[in-house]
Amino acid sequence: MLIQSCKLSEGILTQYAMELLGEEIAFKVHYWGVTPKHFNTPLHRHSFFEVCYVLSGEGLYKDMDGRYSLKKGTVFLSRPNVQHQILSEKGLFLVFVAFEILHEKSKDEAISKFNRLVKTNKICVNVADDSPTALLWRALVDYTANGGVNDFNLITTMAHTLILSFNSMFSEAIQRSRSQEKIFSSPTHLYQAKLFIRDNLSEPLKLEHVANYLHISSRHLSRLFSNELRDSFSNYIRKERVKEAARLLETTSIPIKEIADGTGFGSVHYFTRVFTAMMNVSPAKYRYDYEKNCSIEGDYD
C-alpha cells in the first residue's frame, strides 16, 4: 500500500511540481522518485542537489571521504559536483527529489543562504522520522496519493516548503550558549506568565505556582520579570491587581469589598492600602472622582 501511494505521488508531483516558485527563492525540480528496492549504485556525481528519505532497509552512503550508515528514518543529502555512492545488499526503500535553484527567479540573499549546503558537513540525519522534513514529505505523499490531485496550489506550496526545509535540516547547527537559549525562550514564557496572571487575578498567584504552570523554575521566572520588565514578580502582580480594580471601579457598580476579593487582595483594608499607595487616592474616592468627571463631560456634550 505504501509503495502504491509513493508511486501515485511520484506521478502527480512529476506532473504538477517541477517548477516551484516562492517569494524569496524558486526551484527547478529535475525529478521526484521512489525506488522500493534500491541496491548499489556506481560512484557518480551530478550538478544539482538530491535528497533521499529512507522508508525502510539498511545501507551505506559514501560522500568523498565520509561513510554514513543508512536505515529507516534517515534523510541524506547529495551535494552538487561531489562524488557519492549508495550501497545496500538487501535494498533500500527510498523516496527522493533532485533540484536546483532557479537563480533568475530568486533573490540573492536567499540563493546565498541555500548555497551554503554545497559546503555543509552535515550530510546525513539518521533519526529524522519526526523532523519537519520527514513530516512534510509523508504529508505530501499522503495528500497527493489520496485525492489531492486537483489542488495544484496546495501541492506546489507543500513541495516548495519541503525543499525549503532541507536548508534547516542540513545546515550546520550553531552551538547556542545558555544565555542565548534564555533569550530565545524568555519572550514566550514571559508572555504566557502575563496571560496567566491576567486571567487568574482572584487567585493567590504564588511565584512557584506560575512557574510550575510554565514548567520552568521559580528562579528562572523571577529572573524573566527582573531582566525583561525591570520589575519584581510580586510588584508586577500588585500593579495588575490595581489596574484591574481601577477598571472595575470605572465601569461597574460592584461593591468595593467584592472588587477586593475579585482582584485577589483578600481584604478591603489591604486593598485600600495598596490601591491608595499606588494611585494616590482611595478606591472610593477614585470611583467618585471618575463618575464626577464623566458627569461633567456629559453636561458639556
Disulfide bonds with the S-S distance in Angstrom:
none
